[in-house]
Amino acid sequence: IWLKQPTLARVPAWSRSIPHRCGSRLCDTFTTMASRTDRGERDIKSFLADVRSAMTRQPSANPGDDDNSTPEVQQSMWRAVLRCLPRDLEYVTADDSIDQNLRCPVCLAWLLDPVQLGCPAKHMLCRTCTSGLQVSAHRSVCPLDRCPFTETPPAAPAVIASLSQLQVRCPYSAAGCTWIGNRGDLLQHTGCCDRALEECRQCGAHVRRCERLAHVHALEVGMQVQWNGSEGVGEVVRSDLLSDTVMVRFPEGIRSCLRCELVPASWMTARPSTAADVNEGTTAHGTLAEARHAVENTNVQRRQAEIDSVLNVYEQAERINVCFVVDCTGSMSRHIEAVKTQIFGIVREMAARMPSSMMHIAFVGYRDHGDTIRLEEFPFTTSATEFKNFVDTVGAWGSGGDVPEDVLGGLQTALNLDWSIGGAATRVLIHIGDAPCHGHYYQDRDCFTCKDNYPDGDPEGIQPGVLLHNLRAKEVQYVFGKINSTTDKMIRLFDEEAGGDYIQVREMRDTRLVAETVTNSLHASVATTVTALSAGRRAPNVVKTSEDIPIWRDVVAQDIQLHRCQQVSSISDLCTGASASATQRMCMDVATVKLAALPFSQGETRAARYALMGGSHEMVAKHMKRAAFGDEDDDAEGAASAADDDAAAELEELLSLSEVSSVAAFLADKFSADQESGKKVRFLESHVAVP
C-alpha cells in the first residue's frame, strides 16, 4: 500500500490520458517484471517491445490545437496554457446587476458554457455539471425537478451575451496583471497578456510570455539533442535544472555539455518560412494540417525516446563494478574465507535478480605498515573463477606490531582501480574490517585502548577527507561491513569528511550472511543508480530506519480510506482510441492499519514500513520521504501550509503509481497465461491509503 499524509480529503480529477502520463513508469514496472522472471531475456524484451509499440501508436494530441488555431500558435514553439474559460475566475460584477437565475444550480457559480436541459422547465446548467446526471445510456434526470431529459442544446444567445458581460479580473492578476474586463473578452486578453503562462512545445515547461526569451529547455532524459551545431545527434542521459551541465551520450561516448550549447534535435519544423506564409495559412510543410501532422509525429518520437530512455537507464545501472576491500590480518581469516567461498553465490544471485546485468569484481587486501606484503590487489574481472583463485592465495597474517591497520592504504589502492571498465554506472566499494585506521583521532579511546605505532595518523600522509571525496567524485558507493564497535568512530568521521550521507553500514559479524548482505547492498546500489540517472543528482534525503518488527499489540491502529485501482478488462483498453478512464476505475474501502514507528528500508525518494492491515494481514507500506505518514511537525503553521500546497499533487502521484501497478499486474497475468510453471510472472498490485 502507498501511504498518503493526512492533509487531503478528496481525490482530484485526473486530466491526462494514461499512455502519456505513465508510459515511462510502465516501462520501469515492466523492467522490474523482467528482472523477476526466469524467462529468457530475449522473450521478455520482445514482450516489452510489443507493449511499448502499442502504447506509442497513439499520438499525443493537444486539445484545442486544430486547423482553426490562430497563426500565432502554429508559427511559434509556444501555446497558451489557458485555452478555455477557467472555473475559478474572480468576478467583480455586483450581484444585483446580473440575473441570479444565470447561476448554475449544481456548482452555484455563474454559468460556464451553459446548456439548456430538455426538461419541461428548461433549466440551465454548466455543460460540465451535466456529466453526473445520466441514469442510463440514453436518459438523464434534471437535478431540480427530477424530470427526465435526453438533449442538452446550447443556451439562448441572449443568455450567453449576458454572461459575456460579467466583469472579471485576469487569471494572472497575482503575477501583476491589472486587467479587468468582460468575461467574453478574457481569452482574447490572455492571448496577449505579458503575465500569461505559455507552454513550451519542446520541453513542456510553463513560462510567462514576458520571460520567453530567457527560457532554456528542460532537456529531459531521453531527449535527442545536437551539440554546438554539429551534425551528430546524442541522447540526454542526465539533466538537472539546477545545473548548467547536461550529460549526453553521443556515438563516440558520453560528454558533459553546457546547456546553452545544446539544441533539441526534434525541434519542430512546422514553422512558417515567411510572414506571408502565415497569412496564407501555409507553413514550411505546406498546410496547417501537414504542420499539425508533423508535430504529432514529433510527439510520438519524443514519447518513444522517453520510454527507450527508461530501459536504457536500467541497462546502464545493471553494469556493476564491485571491489572488495578486506582487512587481511590474522583476525580476519573467517571473513576472507567467506568472501572466497561465497563469491559464486553472490554472482549467481545477482544474475537471478537482474538477468541482463554485467558485473566486474575486484579485490584489495590490506595489512599494516611493516608487514612483508602490505597490500594485495586483483583488478576488475568478470570471471568469478579467476577472482576465487586469487583470493585462494591471500593469507590472513601480519599486524604491523599494533592493532590499527593500513585502512587508508587499502582505500587508496581501490581508488586507483579502473572504475570505468565496462561502462559501469553502478560502482560499489565493499569494505570489510575489524580494526580502525591509524591515528587516535579516528579511534574511540574509551573502548579502543590498544597500541598505535602511528598515533598522529597515516605515516605516508594520506588524508581521509581527500581520499573519500575522490571516491565520491568517481560515483563510487561505499558500503562498510561492520564486525565490531571499534570501527564506529572511524566510519562516522569518514562519513562526515566525505560530506555526509555517504557510507552505508551493514552488519557482517556473522560470516554466513556475507553473501546475503552483499547482494542486498548491490541491489540497493543499482536502485540508487537508476534514480540518479533518471532524475539527476539531488540533495541527499535520508531518514532513520530500523529493521525491528514491531510488537503489534503495542501499536495503535489508524483508520484509513483504501483506494484500489481495478484492473483493465482487455489489452485493447491500453491501445489507440481507448478511453483514459479504463485504467482509472477506483473503488474505496474503509480499513484500519498499524504501522511500524520507523521505516525498515529506504530508497532515494521512498521509505518502506512494516504494516498490519485489519489486524491480521502483513503488508509493506511505502510513503514518499518528503513527508512521513502520520508525522506531526512541531513547527505548526509553516509546515502545515507547505504540506497543503503539495497535497493534491502527492495524492495524484500515488494514485498514478497504483494505476501503473494495476496495469502491470494485468500484463503480467497475460504474459504468464501461456507460460509453463516456473516461468510465470506475478506482479503485486498496490493501493493508496488516505487517513
C-alpha positions as CSV (number, residue, x, y, z in Angstrom):
1,I,0.0,0.0,0.0
2,W,1.0,3.6,-0.6
3,L,0.6,5.9,2.3
4,K,-0.7,9.5,1.9
5,Q,0.0,12.1,4.6
6,P,-3.3,13.3,6.3
7,T,-3.7,16.7,4.5
8,L,-6.2,15.9,1.9
9,A,-9.8,14.5,2.0
10,R,-10.7,14.5,-1.7
11,V,-9.4,12.7,-4.8
12,P,-8.6,15.2,-7.6
13,A,-9.8,14.6,-11.1
14,W,-7.3,13.1,-13.4
15,S,-7.0,15.1,-16.5
16,R,-4.3,13.4,-18.6
17,S,-4.5,10.2,-20.7
18,I,-2.9,7.1,-19.4
19,P,-0.2,6.4,-22.0
20,H,1.1,10.0,-21.8
21,R,1.1,10.1,-18.1
22,C,2.5,6.8,-17.1
23,G,4.3,5.4,-20.1
24,S,7.7,5.8,-18.6
25,R,6.6,4.4,-15.3
26,L,5.1,1.4,-17.0
27,C,8.5,0.6,-18.6
28,D,10.0,1.0,-15.2
29,T,7.5,-1.6,-13.9
30,F,7.9,-3.9,-16.9
31,T,11.7,-3.9,-16.4
32,T,11.2,-5.0,-12.8
33,M,9.0,-7.8,-14.1
34,A,11.7,-8.8,-16.5
35,S,14.2,-9.0,-13.6
36,R,11.9,-11.2,-11.6
37,T,11.2,-13.9,-14.1
38,D,13.3,-16.9,-15.2
39,R,12.2,-16.4,-18.8
40,G,14.9,-15.7,-21.3
41,E,15.9,-12.1,-21.7
42,R,15.0,-12.1,-25.4
43,D,11.4,-13.2,-24.8
44,I,11.0,-10.6,-22.1
45,K,12.3,-7.8,-24.2
46,S,10.2,-9.0,-27.1
47,F,7.1,-8.7,-24.9
48,L,8.1,-5.3,-23.7
49,A,8.7,-4.2,-27.3
50,D,5.1,-5.3,-28.3
51,V,3.6,-3.4,-25.4
52,R,5.7,-0.3,-25.9
53,S,4.7,-0.3,-29.6
54,A,1.0,-0.4,-28.7
55,M,1.5,2.4,-26.1
56,T,3.2,4.7,-28.6
57,R,0.9,4.3,-31.5
58,Q,-1.5,6.9,-30.1
59,P,-0.4,10.4,-31.0
60,S,-0.1,12.9,-28.1
61,A,-2.9,15.1,-29.4
62,N,-3.1,18.6,-27.9
63,P,-6.7,19.6,-27.1
64,G,-7.5,22.8,-28.8
65,D,-4.8,22.5,-31.4
66,D,-6.6,22.1,-34.7
67,D,-6.6,23.7,-38.1
68,N,-8.6,26.6,-36.8
69,S,-5.8,27.6,-34.4
70,T,-4.5,31.1,-34.7
71,P,-1.4,31.7,-36.8
72,E,0.5,32.7,-33.6
73,V,0.0,29.2,-32.1
74,Q,1.1,27.5,-35.3
75,Q,4.1,29.7,-36.0
76,S,5.8,29.5,-32.7
77,M,7.2,27.0,-30.3
78,W,4.6,28.1,-27.7
79,R,1.0,27.5,-26.9
80,A,-1.3,29.1,-24.4
81,V,-1.8,27.2,-21.1
82,L,-5.2,28.8,-20.7
83,R,-7.3,27.7,-23.8
84,C,-10.8,27.8,-22.3
85,L,-12.5,29.8,-19.5
86,P,-11.4,28.5,-16.1
87,R,-13.9,27.8,-13.3
88,D,-12.1,29.8,-10.6
89,L,-12.4,33.3,-12.2
90,E,-12.6,36.3,-9.9
91,Y,-15.7,38.2,-10.7
92,V,-16.1,41.9,-9.9
93,T,-19.7,42.3,-11.0
94,A,-22.2,43.4,-8.4
95,D,-24.6,40.5,-7.6
96,D,-27.7,42.6,-8.3
97,S,-26.6,43.7,-11.8
98,I,-27.0,40.2,-13.3
99,D,-30.0,37.9,-13.2
100,Q,-29.3,35.4,-10.4
101,N,-31.0,32.7,-12.5
102,L,-27.9,32.6,-14.5
103,R,-26.1,30.8,-11.7
104,C,-25.7,27.0,-12.1
105,P,-27.9,25.2,-9.6
106,V,-25.2,22.4,-9.3
107,C,-21.9,24.3,-8.7
108,L,-23.7,27.6,-7.7
109,A,-21.2,29.6,-9.8
110,W,-22.0,31.8,-12.8
111,L,-22.9,29.5,-15.8
112,L,-19.9,28.4,-17.8
113,D,-20.5,27.1,-21.3
114,P,-24.3,26.9,-20.4
115,V,-26.6,24.3,-21.8
116,Q,-30.4,24.1,-21.6
117,L,-31.8,20.8,-20.2
118,G,-34.6,19.1,-22.1
119,C,-36.8,19.1,-19.0
120,P,-40.2,21.0,-19.0
121,A,-38.8,23.9,-17.0
122,K,-35.8,24.3,-19.4
123,H,-33.3,24.6,-16.5
124,M,-29.8,25.7,-17.4
125,L,-26.5,24.2,-16.1
126,C,-22.8,24.4,-16.9
127,R,-22.0,21.8,-19.5
128,T,-19.5,20.0,-17.2
129,C,-22.1,19.8,-14.5
130,T,-24.4,17.6,-16.6
131,S,-21.9,14.8,-16.6
132,G,-23.2,13.2,-13.4
133,L,-26.9,13.4,-14.3
134,Q,-27.1,10.3,-16.5
135,V,-29.1,7.4,-15.1
136,S,-29.0,5.2,-18.2
137,A,-27.3,5.0,-21.6
138,H,-29.8,7.5,-23.2
139,R,-31.6,9.1,-20.3
140,S,-30.7,11.8,-17.7
141,V,-32.6,13.4,-14.9
142,C,-32.8,17.1,-14.0
143,P,-31.4,17.7,-10.5
144,L,-34.1,20.3,-9.7
145,D,-37.4,18.7,-10.7
146,R,-36.2,15.1,-11.4
147,C,-37.8,15.2,-14.8
148,P,-36.1,13.1,-17.5
149,F,-34.4,14.6,-20.5
150,T,-32.3,13.5,-23.4
151,E,-31.0,16.6,-25.1
152,T,-28.7,19.5,-23.9
153,P,-28.7,22.2,-26.6
154,P,-26.7,25.4,-26.0
155,A,-28.3,28.2,-24.1
156,A,-30.0,31.0,-26.0
157,P,-27.7,33.7,-27.5
158,A,-29.2,36.3,-25.2
159,V,-28.1,34.3,-22.1
160,I,-24.6,33.8,-23.5
161,A,-24.4,37.6,-24.3
162,S,-25.5,38.4,-20.7
163,L,-22.8,36.1,-19.2
164,S,-20.2,37.6,-21.5
165,Q,-20.8,41.0,-19.9
166,L,-19.7,39.7,-16.5
167,Q,-16.7,41.7,-15.3
168,V,-13.7,39.5,-14.3
169,R,-10.1,40.0,-13.3
170,C,-7.3,38.5,-15.4
171,P,-6.4,35.0,-14.0
172,Y,-2.8,36.2,-13.8
173,S,-3.6,39.2,-11.6
174,A,-1.4,37.6,-8.8
175,A,1.5,37.9,-11.2
176,G,0.9,41.6,-11.7
177,C,-1.7,41.9,-14.5
178,T,-4.3,44.7,-13.7
179,W,-6.7,43.9,-16.5
180,I,-10.5,43.9,-15.7
181,G,-13.0,43.4,-18.5
182,N,-15.8,41.4,-19.9
183,R,-15.7,37.6,-19.5
184,G,-16.3,37.2,-23.2
185,D,-13.1,39.1,-23.9
186,L,-10.9,37.1,-21.5
187,L,-9.3,34.6,-23.9
188,Q,-8.5,37.4,-26.3
189,H,-6.8,39.3,-23.4
190,T,-4.8,36.3,-22.2
191,G,-3.6,35.8,-25.8
192,C,-1.6,39.0,-25.5
193,C,-1.1,39.3,-21.7
194,D,2.6,39.6,-20.8
195,R,1.9,37.7,-17.5
196,A,0.1,34.8,-19.1
197,L,1.6,31.3,-18.9
198,E,2.6,29.6,-22.1
199,E,3.7,26.0,-22.6
200,C,6.9,25.3,-24.5
201,R,6.1,22.6,-27.0
202,Q,9.6,21.1,-26.7
203,C,10.0,20.6,-23.0
204,G,6.5,21.2,-21.6
205,A,7.7,24.0,-19.3
206,H,5.2,26.7,-18.3
207,V,6.8,30.1,-18.8
208,R,5.3,33.6,-18.7
209,R,5.1,35.4,-22.0
210,C,7.3,38.2,-20.8
211,E,10.0,35.7,-19.8
212,R,10.1,33.6,-23.0
213,L,13.4,34.9,-24.3
214,A,15.1,33.7,-21.1
215,H,13.7,30.2,-21.3
216,V,16.1,27.3,-21.5
217,H,14.7,23.9,-22.5
218,A,14.5,21.4,-19.7
219,L,16.2,18.8,-21.8
220,E,14.6,15.8,-20.2
221,V,16.4,12.4,-20.0
222,G,15.9,10.7,-23.3
223,M,15.6,13.8,-25.5
224,Q,17.6,13.8,-28.7
225,V,19.9,16.8,-28.9
226,Q,22.7,18.3,-31.1
227,W,25.8,19.9,-29.7
228,N,27.3,23.2,-30.9
229,G,25.7,22.9,-34.3
230,S,27.3,19.6,-35.1
231,E,25.5,17.0,-37.2
232,G,25.8,14.2,-34.7
233,V,22.8,13.6,-32.5
234,G,23.0,12.5,-28.9
235,E,20.7,11.4,-26.1
236,V,20.4,13.2,-22.8
237,V,21.2,10.7,-20.0
238,R,21.3,13.1,-17.1
239,S,19.8,16.5,-16.7
240,D,19.4,18.7,-13.6
241,L,17.6,22.1,-13.9
242,L,19.8,23.4,-11.0
243,S,23.0,22.7,-13.0
244,D,24.3,24.3,-16.2
245,T,25.7,20.9,-17.3
246,V,23.9,18.1,-19.1
247,M,25.3,14.6,-19.7
248,V,24.7,13.5,-23.3
249,R,25.5,10.1,-24.9
250,F,26.9,10.6,-28.4
251,P,28.0,7.8,-30.7
252,E,31.6,8.4,-29.6
253,G,30.8,8.3,-25.9
254,I,29.2,10.3,-23.1
255,R,30.0,14.0,-22.9
256,S,29.3,16.7,-20.3
257,C,27.9,19.7,-22.2
258,L,26.8,23.2,-21.2
259,R,23.0,23.5,-21.5
260,C,23.4,26.6,-23.7
261,E,25.4,24.6,-26.2
262,L,22.6,22.1,-26.9
263,V,19.7,22.3,-29.3
264,P,16.8,19.8,-29.4
265,A,17.3,17.6,-32.5
266,S,13.5,17.2,-32.7
267,W,12.9,21.0,-33.0
268,M,9.5,21.5,-34.5
269,T,9.8,22.1,-38.3
270,A,6.2,23.1,-38.6
271,R,7.1,26.9,-38.6
272,P,6.3,29.3,-41.3
273,S,9.1,30.3,-43.5
274,T,7.8,33.8,-44.1
275,A,5.1,36.1,-42.7
276,A,3.3,35.8,-46.0
277,D,3.1,32.0,-45.5
278,V,1.4,32.6,-42.1
279,N,-1.2,34.9,-43.6
280,E,-2.0,32.4,-46.3
281,G,-2.3,29.6,-43.8
282,T,0.8,27.8,-45.0
283,T,3.9,26.6,-43.3
284,A,7.2,25.0,-44.2
285,H,5.2,21.8,-44.6
286,G,2.7,23.4,-46.9
287,T,-0.6,23.5,-44.9
288,L,-1.6,23.7,-41.3
289,A,-2.9,20.1,-41.5
290,E,0.5,18.9,-42.6
291,A,2.2,21.0,-39.9
292,R,-0.1,19.5,-37.2
293,H,0.7,16.0,-38.5
294,A,4.4,16.8,-38.3
295,V,4.0,18.0,-34.6
296,E,2.1,14.8,-33.8
297,N,4.9,12.7,-35.3
298,T,7.4,14.6,-33.2
299,N,5.4,14.0,-30.1
300,V,5.3,10.3,-30.8
301,Q,9.0,10.2,-31.4
302,R,9.6,12.0,-28.1
303,R,7.4,9.6,-26.2
304,Q,9.3,6.7,-27.8
305,A,12.6,8.3,-26.8
306,E,11.3,8.7,-23.2
307,I,10.3,5.0,-23.0
308,D,13.5,3.8,-24.6
309,S,15.4,6.0,-22.1
310,V,13.9,4.2,-19.1
311,L,15.1,0.9,-20.5
312,N,18.5,2.4,-21.3
313,V,18.8,3.7,-17.7
314,Y,18.2,0.2,-16.3
315,E,20.7,-1.3,-18.8
316,Q,23.3,1.3,-17.6
317,A,22.6,0.7,-13.9
318,E,22.9,-3.0,-14.2
319,R,26.5,-2.7,-15.4
320,I,28.1,-3.1,-11.9
321,N,31.7,-2.8,-10.7
322,V,32.2,-4.0,-7.2
323,C,35.5,-4.0,-5.3
324,F,36.0,-5.9,-2.0
325,V,38.5,-4.1,0.3
326,V,39.3,-6.5,3.1
327,D,41.5,-6.4,6.2
328,C,43.8,-9.4,5.7
329,T,45.4,-9.6,9.1
330,G,45.3,-12.6,11.3
331,S,41.9,-12.0,12.9
332,M,40.1,-11.8,9.5
333,S,40.7,-15.4,8.3
334,R,37.0,-16.4,8.6
335,H,35.8,-13.3,6.6
336,I,38.4,-13.8,3.8
337,E,37.3,-17.4,3.5
338,A,33.6,-16.2,3.4
339,V,34.4,-13.8,0.5
340,K,36.2,-16.6,-1.3
341,T,33.6,-19.3,-0.9
342,Q,30.5,-17.2,-1.3
343,I,31.6,-15.2,-4.4
344,F,29.9,-17.7,-6.7
345,G,26.7,-17.4,-4.7
346,I,26.8,-13.6,-4.9
347,V,27.3,-13.7,-8.7
348,R,24.5,-16.3,-9.2
349,E,22.1,-14.3,-7.0
350,M,22.8,-11.1,-8.9
351,A,22.3,-12.8,-12.2
352,A,19.0,-14.2,-11.0
353,R,17.8,-10.8,-9.7
354,M,19.0,-9.0,-12.8
355,P,19.3,-11.3,-15.8
356,S,20.7,-8.7,-18.1
357,S,23.3,-7.4,-15.6
358,M,27.1,-7.5,-16.2
359,M,29.3,-7.4,-13.1
360,H,33.1,-6.9,-12.8
361,I,34.6,-7.8,-9.4
362,A,38.0,-6.8,-7.9
363,F,39.8,-7.4,-4.6
364,V,42.1,-5.3,-2.5
365,G,43.6,-6.7,0.7
366,Y,45.5,-4.6,3.2
367,R,47.5,-5.3,6.3
368,D,49.8,-2.8,8.0
369,H,53.0,-0.8,7.7
370,G,55.9,-3.1,8.5
371,D,54.3,-6.3,7.1
372,T,56.2,-8.1,4.3
373,I,53.2,-7.8,2.0
374,R,51.2,-4.7,3.0
375,L,48.8,-4.5,0.0
376,E,47.4,-7.1,-2.4
377,E,45.5,-6.1,-5.5
378,F,43.4,-8.0,-8.1
379,P,41.9,-5.8,-10.8
380,F,38.4,-5.9,-12.1
381,T,37.4,-9.1,-13.9
382,T,34.1,-10.8,-15.0
383,S,35.4,-14.2,-14.0
384,A,34.4,-15.4,-10.6
385,T,36.8,-18.3,-11.0
386,E,39.8,-16.0,-11.5
387,F,38.7,-13.9,-8.5
388,K,38.4,-17.0,-6.3
389,N,41.8,-18.4,-7.5
390,F,43.4,-15.1,-6.5
391,V,41.7,-14.9,-3.1
392,D,42.9,-18.5,-2.5
393,T,46.5,-17.1,-2.5
394,V,45.6,-14.4,0.1
395,G,46.5,-15.4,3.7
396,A,45.4,-13.9,7.0
397,W,48.5,-12.9,8.7
398,G,50.5,-9.9,10.0
399,S,49.5,-6.9,12.1
400,G,52.4,-4.5,11.9
401,G,53.1,-4.8,15.6
402,D,49.9,-2.9,16.7
403,V,46.2,-3.3,16.3
404,P,45.2,-0.4,13.9
405,E,45.7,-1.3,10.2
406,D,46.6,0.4,7.0
407,V,42.9,1.2,6.1
408,L,43.8,4.3,4.1
409,G,46.4,2.4,2.0
410,G,43.7,-0.2,1.1
411,L,41.2,2.6,0.1
412,Q,43.9,4.4,-1.9
413,T,44.6,1.3,-3.8
414,A,40.9,0.8,-4.5
415,L,40.6,4.4,-5.7
416,N,43.3,3.8,-8.3
417,L,41.5,0.9,-9.9
418,D,39.8,1.5,-13.3
419,W,36.3,2.1,-12.1
420,S,35.1,2.9,-15.6
421,I,35.7,-0.5,-17.0
422,G,32.7,-2.0,-18.8
423,G,31.0,1.4,-18.8
424,A,29.6,0.6,-15.4
425,A,27.2,3.2,-13.9
426,T,26.8,1.3,-10.6
427,R,30.1,1.3,-8.7
428,V,30.3,-0.2,-5.2
429,L,33.2,-0.5,-2.7
430,I,32.5,-3.1,0.0
431,H,34.9,-2.6,2.9
432,I,35.2,-5.4,5.5
433,G,37.4,-4.8,8.5
434,D,37.6,-5.2,12.3
435,A,40.1,-2.5,13.3
436,P,40.3,1.3,12.8
437,C,42.9,3.2,10.8
438,H,46.0,4.8,12.4
439,G,45.6,8.0,14.4
440,H,44.0,8.5,17.8
441,Y,41.6,11.0,16.2
442,Y,39.8,8.1,14.5
443,Q,39.8,5.7,17.5
444,D,37.3,5.7,20.3
445,R,39.8,5.6,23.2
446,D,37.0,4.6,25.7
447,C,36.7,1.2,24.0
448,F,39.9,1.0,22.0
449,T,42.9,1.4,24.2
450,C,45.3,-0.7,22.1
451,K,48.8,0.4,21.0
452,D,49.1,2.6,17.8
453,N,52.5,3.0,16.3
454,Y,51.3,6.0,14.3
455,P,49.0,7.9,16.8
456,D,49.2,11.1,14.6
457,G,47.7,9.4,11.6
458,D,48.8,7.7,8.4
459,P,52.7,7.7,8.1
460,E,52.5,8.3,4.3
461,G,50.4,11.4,4.8
462,I,47.2,10.1,3.2
463,Q,44.3,12.4,4.1
464,P,41.0,10.6,4.6
465,G,38.9,13.6,3.6
466,V,40.7,14.0,0.2
467,L,40.6,10.2,-0.4
468,L,36.9,9.9,0.3
469,H,36.0,13.0,-1.8
470,N,37.8,11.4,-4.7
471,L,35.9,8.2,-4.3
472,R,32.7,10.1,-4.2
473,A,33.7,12.1,-7.3
474,K,34.1,8.8,-9.2
475,E,30.5,8.0,-8.1
476,V,31.7,5.0,-6.0
477,Q,29.2,4.0,-3.4
478,Y,30.8,3.0,-0.1
479,V,29.4,0.0,1.9
480,F,31.2,-0.8,5.2
481,G,30.8,-4.3,6.7
482,K,30.9,-3.9,10.4
483,I,32.3,-6.7,12.6
484,N,32.7,-4.9,15.9
485,S,32.3,-1.5,17.5
486,T,36.0,-0.4,17.4
487,T,35.4,0.9,13.9
488,D,32.3,3.0,14.7
489,K,34.1,6.3,15.3
490,M,36.3,5.9,12.2
491,I,33.3,5.3,9.9
492,R,31.4,8.2,11.5
493,L,34.3,10.6,10.9
494,F,34.9,9.2,7.4
495,D,31.3,9.9,6.5
496,E,31.4,13.4,7.9
497,E,34.7,14.1,5.9
498,A,33.1,12.8,2.8
499,G,30.3,15.3,3.0
500,G,27.7,13.2,5.0
501,D,25.2,10.6,4.0
502,Y,27.8,8.6,2.1
503,I,28.9,5.5,3.9
504,Q,26.3,2.7,4.3
505,V,27.0,0.4,7.3
506,R,25.9,-3.3,7.1
507,E,26.3,-5.9,9.9
508,M,28.8,-8.6,8.8
509,R,29.8,-10.2,12.2
510,D,28.2,-13.5,11.0
511,T,30.2,-14.8,8.1
512,R,27.4,-17.0,6.9
513,L,25.4,-13.8,6.0
514,V,28.2,-12.2,3.9
515,A,26.6,-13.3,0.5
516,E,23.1,-12.1,1.5
517,T,24.4,-8.8,2.9
518,V,26.5,-8.1,-0.2
519,T,23.7,-9.0,-2.7
520,N,21.2,-6.8,-0.9
521,S,23.6,-3.9,-0.8
522,L,24.4,-4.3,-4.6
523,H,20.7,-4.5,-5.4
524,A,20.1,-1.3,-3.4
525,S,23.0,0.4,-5.1
526,V,21.5,-0.4,-8.5
527,A,18.3,1.2,-7.4
528,T,20.2,4.3,-6.3
529,T,21.9,4.5,-9.6
530,V,18.6,4.2,-11.5
531,T,17.2,7.1,-9.6
532,A,20.3,9.2,-10.1
533,L,20.3,8.6,-13.8
534,S,16.6,9.1,-14.2
535,A,16.2,12.3,-12.2
536,G,19.6,13.9,-12.0
537,R,21.6,14.5,-8.8
538,R,19.5,15.7,-5.8
539,A,20.3,16.6,-2.3
540,P,20.6,13.5,0.0
541,N,17.4,12.7,1.8
542,V,18.0,10.1,4.5
543,V,15.6,9.0,7.2
544,K,16.2,6.9,10.3
545,T,15.5,3.2,9.8
546,S,15.0,0.2,12.0
547,E,14.7,-3.5,10.9
548,D,12.9,-4.5,14.1
549,I,9.4,-5.9,13.6
550,P,7.0,-4.2,15.9
551,I,5.1,-5.8,18.7
552,W,1.7,-5.2,17.1
553,R,-0.3,-5.4,20.3
554,D,1.5,-2.2,21.4
555,V,0.8,-0.3,18.2
556,V,-2.3,1.9,17.9
557,A,-4.4,1.3,14.8
558,Q,-5.3,4.1,12.4
559,D,-8.5,4.4,10.4
560,I,-7.8,4.8,6.7
561,Q,-9.6,5.0,3.3
562,L,-8.1,2.5,1.0
563,H,-8.3,3.4,-2.7
564,R,-8.0,0.4,-5.1
565,C,-7.4,0.7,-8.8
566,Q,-9.3,-2.0,-10.7
567,Q,-7.6,-3.9,-13.5
568,V,-8.5,-3.3,-17.1
569,S,-10.6,-5.9,-18.8
570,S,-8.7,-6.1,-22.1
571,I,-5.4,-5.3,-23.7
572,S,-7.4,-3.0,-26.1
573,D,-8.0,-0.7,-23.1
574,L,-4.4,0.3,-23.4
575,C,-4.2,0.9,-27.1
576,T,-5.1,3.6,-29.6
577,G,-8.6,5.0,-29.1
578,A,-9.2,3.5,-25.7
579,S,-10.9,5.6,-23.0
580,A,-8.5,7.0,-20.5
581,S,-11.0,6.1,-17.7
582,A,-10.5,2.4,-18.5
583,T,-7.3,2.3,-16.3
584,Q,-8.6,4.7,-13.7
585,R,-11.6,2.8,-12.2
586,M,-11.2,3.3,-8.5
587,C,-13.1,1.7,-5.6
588,M,-12.7,2.7,-1.9
589,D,-12.9,0.7,1.3
590,V,-12.6,1.7,4.9
591,A,-9.9,-0.2,6.9
592,T,-7.5,0.0,9.9
593,V,-3.8,-0.2,9.7
594,K,-1.0,-0.5,12.2
595,L,2.4,1.0,11.2
596,A,5.9,0.5,12.5
597,A,7.3,3.6,14.1
598,L,10.3,3.7,11.7
599,P,10.9,2.5,8.1
600,F,12.9,-0.7,7.7
601,S,14.3,0.3,4.4
602,Q,14.6,3.4,2.1
603,G,15.5,4.3,-1.4
604,E,16.3,7.7,-2.9
605,T,12.7,9.0,-2.7
606,R,10.6,6.5,-0.8
607,A,10.7,4.6,2.6
608,A,9.0,1.3,3.5
609,R,7.5,0.3,6.8
610,Y,6.1,-2.9,8.2
611,A,2.3,-2.7,8.4
612,L,-0.6,-4.8,9.7
613,M,-3.9,-4.4,7.9
614,G,-7.1,-5.3,9.6
615,G,-5.4,-6.9,12.5
616,S,-4.0,-9.9,10.6
617,H,-2.7,-9.2,7.1
618,E,1.0,-8.4,7.0
619,M,1.9,-5.8,4.4
620,V,4.5,-3.3,3.3
621,A,3.5,0.4,3.5
622,K,5.5,2.8,1.4
623,H,5.5,6.6,1.5
624,M,7.4,9.5,0.0
625,K,10.3,10.6,2.1
626,R,9.5,14.3,1.8
627,A,6.7,13.7,4.3
628,A,6.4,10.8,6.7
629,F,2.9,9.3,7.1
630,G,1.2,10.4,10.3
631,D,4.1,12.6,11.5
632,E,3.3,15.9,13.1
633,D,5.6,18.8,12.7
634,D,6.0,20.8,15.9
635,D,6.6,23.9,13.9
636,A,2.9,24.0,13.2
637,E,1.7,26.6,10.7
638,G,4.6,26.8,8.3
639,A,4.9,23.0,7.9
640,A,1.1,22.6,7.5
641,S,0.9,25.3,4.9
642,A,3.7,23.7,2.8
643,A,2.1,20.3,3.1
644,D,-1.2,21.6,1.9
645,D,0.4,23.1,-1.2
646,D,1.7,19.7,-2.3
647,A,-1.1,17.5,-1.1
648,A,-3.1,17.3,-4.3
649,A,0.0,16.6,-6.4
650,E,1.2,14.0,-4.0
651,L,-2.1,12.1,-3.9
652,E,-2.3,12.1,-7.7
653,E,1.2,10.8,-7.9
654,L,0.3,7.9,-5.5
655,L,-2.9,7.1,-7.4
656,S,-0.8,7.0,-10.6
657,L,1.6,4.5,-9.0
658,S,-1.4,2.4,-8.0
659,E,-2.8,2.7,-11.6
660,V,0.6,1.6,-13.0
661,S,0.8,-1.4,-10.7
662,S,-2.7,-2.5,-11.7
663,V,-1.9,-2.3,-15.4
664,A,1.4,-4.1,-14.8
665,A,-0.3,-6.9,-12.9
666,F,-2.8,-7.3,-15.7
667,L,0.0,-7.5,-18.3
668,A,1.9,-9.9,-16.1
669,D,-1.1,-12.2,-16.0
670,K,-1.5,-12.0,-19.8
671,F,2.2,-12.8,-20.2
672,S,2.0,-15.8,-17.8
673,A,-1.2,-17.2,-19.2
674,D,0.6,-19.4,-21.7
675,Q,3.8,-19.9,-19.8
676,E,4.8,-23.2,-18.2
677,S,5.2,-23.5,-14.4
678,G,8.4,-21.8,-13.2
679,K,8.3,-19.2,-16.0
680,K,5.3,-17.2,-14.8
681,V,5.5,-13.6,-13.7
682,R,3.5,-12.2,-10.8
683,F,3.3,-8.5,-10.1
684,L,1.9,-7.3,-6.8
685,E,-0.8,-4.6,-7.0
686,S,-0.5,-1.5,-4.8
687,H,-3.3,0.6,-3.2
688,V,-3.4,4.1,-1.7
689,A,-4.2,4.7,1.9
690,V,-5.6,8.1,3.0
691,P,-6.2,8.8,6.7
